[in-house]
Amino acid sequence: MIRIGVAPIKKINNFQVAIPKTSFINYQTLVMRKFYTLLLTCLFIAIAATSLSQTVIISTGTAGTPAYNAGPIYRSSASSAFDASRYCYLYTASELSAAGITAGSVISLVGWVKNNTTTSLGVGGIFRIYMKNTSTADFNLASETWANLNGGATMVYENLTQVIPATAAPDYIDFPLTTNFIYTGGSLEIATEWDINQVSGNPTTATFDLLWSTVTDRIYGTGNSTLPPITTLTSTTNSISTIHNRSPFIKITYSVATTGID
């Protein structure tokens, strides 16, 4: 038996009303159109948000021979007693602007690159990253305290079991920020601290040789057996040898802000 022209029944004010079949079909069509319109709108928004994210590499200056003491993590050998380090780097507005990072940009990831396949062992180390907007033009003092450098900074990344993989150049080791950071213009300070004392024995397979370039007055850093004694960082030569004017290559992922900052 073939049923033709059956219309759906709808109850309106206690009366059974037959809705013409053509009206029912039009209603279904309207609902589906709205659904697909909403779906496409969400898709376009997602694509637009993705396209706004950009990744840049800042390697200003003359590249030097990959070394273990330019940071952001100090590791001179597998058996080194220096299991902790602190560094702070300065990036000026002109450096950031040249890379496309302008006031209002939202930073969501940073990364550094090493020249060998050395890895950390065991559960890894404690690694933290801090960022701060500042008017500082250079790091031209012989030394600076960690308290001053870290004052007003935001901890944007923390991993208490940070494993350093075998990843080597040209690939960067990425650190997606746990807290995105809004760059408001001027200079940007990025500080790091590392402590791998929680691993017994040799905590790494060898030295961490990171890529760096010569940039005048852009670094403070030092290393020690533990973090607490590292209260003062220097800009030239200290217990981790010469770091004068060294700035490690850095990868930054950022997006256009919607905060209205000019």
Number of C-alpha atoms within 10 A of each C-alpha: 3 4 5 6 9 10 15 12 13 12 10 9 7 7 9 10 13 13 14 13 14 10 12 13 11 11 12 10 12 11 11 12 12 11 12 11 12 12 11 12 12 12 12 12 11 11 11 11 12 11 11 11 15 14 16 15 15 17 19 18 15 11 16 14 11 18 21 23 27 30 33 29 26 29 28 19 18 18 15 16 17 21 25 25 28 26 26 28 23 25 23 19 20 14 16 20 13 12 16 14 24 21 19 20 22 21 25 20 20 22 17 23 24 26 20 16 16 20 19 23 20 17 15 22 23 18 22 19 23 21 25 23 20 19 13 13 15 15 19 16 11 13 17 18 14 19 10 11 20 18 10 13 17 17 20 21 19 18 15 15 15 19 18 17 13 14 17 17 14 10 12 18 19 16 19 16 18 14 14 17 21 21 23 18 21 18 20 22 21 23 25 22 23 25 26 28 19 15 16 10 12 18 24 24 15 18 22 29 25 27 25 28 20 18 19 14 20 21 30 32 33 29 28 19 16 16 18 8 11 18 13 16 22 24 24 21 14 15 12 19 13 15 22 21 20 28 32 27 23 20 19 21 20 24 19 18 17 9 10 7 13 9
